[in-house]
Amino acid sequence: MCLVKEHDLPYEFPQNVIEEADRINQKIEIKDIPNRVDLRR
């Protein structure tokens, strides 16, 4: 968040972006797992 403030970047998304993100399915299909990269570290 520090970089956002330092460079005066917007940190809130417009409502239409939030609504579109809400429509994305959050469930991962088992068949898709082999094609995914785990970036948790």
Backbone bond lengths (Angstrom), bond angles and torsions (degrees), N, CA, C in turn:
res aa  C-N    CA-C-N  psi(-1)  N-CA   C-N-CA  omega(-1)  CA-C   N-CA-C  phi
1 M - - - 1.447 - - 1.529 110.65 -
2 C 1.305 116.23 -26.87 1.458 120.69 -179.82 1.531 111.11 -60.50
3 L 1.336 116.66 -44.00 1.468 120.28 179.29 1.525 111.34 -64.84
4 V 1.305 116.40 -34.75 1.469 120.46 178.79 1.525 109.45 -61.63
5 K 1.300 116.59 -47.26 1.467 120.44 -179.61 1.527 111.43 -70.65
6 E 1.327 115.39 -39.70 1.460 119.78 -178.44 1.526 111.82 -60.79
7 H 1.328 117.00 -35.99 1.460 121.49 -177.62 1.524 112.75 -104.87
8 D 1.325 115.49 10.79 1.469 122.17 177.27 1.533 111.77 53.25
9 L 1.338 115.27 45.65 1.460 121.24 179.90 1.523 110.47 -88.92
10 P 1.318 117.22 148.88 1.475 118.44 177.05 1.529 109.84 -67.91
11 Y 1.311 117.19 141.94 1.454 120.85 -178.35 1.528 112.62 -123.47
12 E 1.319 116.12 5.30 1.458 120.52 175.03 1.518 108.12 -119.92
13 F 1.320 115.49 138.40 1.450 120.16 179.57 1.522 110.15 -88.55
14 P 1.338 117.51 146.02 1.460 120.54 175.04 1.536 109.65 -62.43
15 Q 1.308 116.30 153.45 1.469 122.00 -176.67 1.522 112.06 -56.02
16 N 1.334 118.44 -39.49 1.469 119.52 -178.70 1.528 111.51 -65.58
17 V 1.316 117.73 -30.37 1.466 121.10 177.36 1.524 109.80 -71.42
18 I 1.316 116.96 -42.05 1.463 121.27 177.83 1.525 110.51 -62.22
19 E 1.324 116.69 -42.87 1.468 120.23 179.61 1.528 111.29 -64.27
20 E 1.307 117.04 -40.49 1.466 119.82 178.84 1.531 110.94 -66.32
21 A 1.317 116.55 -41.04 1.469 120.22 178.12 1.524 110.99 -63.83
22 D 1.321 116.95 -35.43 1.464 120.94 178.39 1.525 112.02 -64.91
23 R 1.318 116.93 -24.92 1.473 120.42 -178.72 1.527 112.68 -81.82
24 I 1.313 118.03 -9.75 1.467 121.50 -179.83 1.517 109.04 -75.29
25 N 1.320 115.71 130.54 1.456 121.05 179.15 1.527 109.27 -66.88
26 Q 1.318 117.20 125.73 1.456 122.61 -178.53 1.526 112.64 -88.73
27 K 1.313 116.68 -9.66 1.457 120.77 -177.51 1.534 109.94 -85.22
28 I 1.315 116.09 134.82 1.459 121.58 179.25 1.521 108.27 -95.44
29 E 1.314 115.78 126.37 1.462 120.58 177.52 1.526 108.94 -76.61
30 I 1.322 116.54 140.25 1.468 122.01 179.38 1.532 110.62 -55.37
31 K 1.316 116.95 -38.70 1.469 120.99 -178.17 1.530 112.41 -66.17
32 D 1.342 117.54 -20.88 1.462 121.32 -178.20 1.526 113.33 -88.52
33 I 1.320 118.09 -15.86 1.460 121.55 -174.95 1.534 113.26 -57.77
34 P 1.333 119.76 -43.66 1.483 118.11 -179.83 1.532 113.76 -61.73
35 N 1.323 117.85 -21.73 1.465 121.56 -178.31 1.529 112.97 -92.80
36 R 1.334 117.11 2.02 1.459 120.92 -176.55 1.520 110.61 -100.39
37 V 1.321 115.80 155.35 1.454 121.85 176.57 1.529 106.80 -112.13
38 D 1.325 117.14 126.84 1.452 122.09 179.25 1.527 108.79 -84.06
39 L 1.327 117.21 110.09 1.461 121.79 -177.22 1.530 112.36 -99.35
40 R 1.342 116.28 7.97 1.474 119.06 178.06 1.518 108.73 -73.45
41 R 1.306 116.31 128.50 1.476 121.22 176.25 1.490 109.90 -150.97
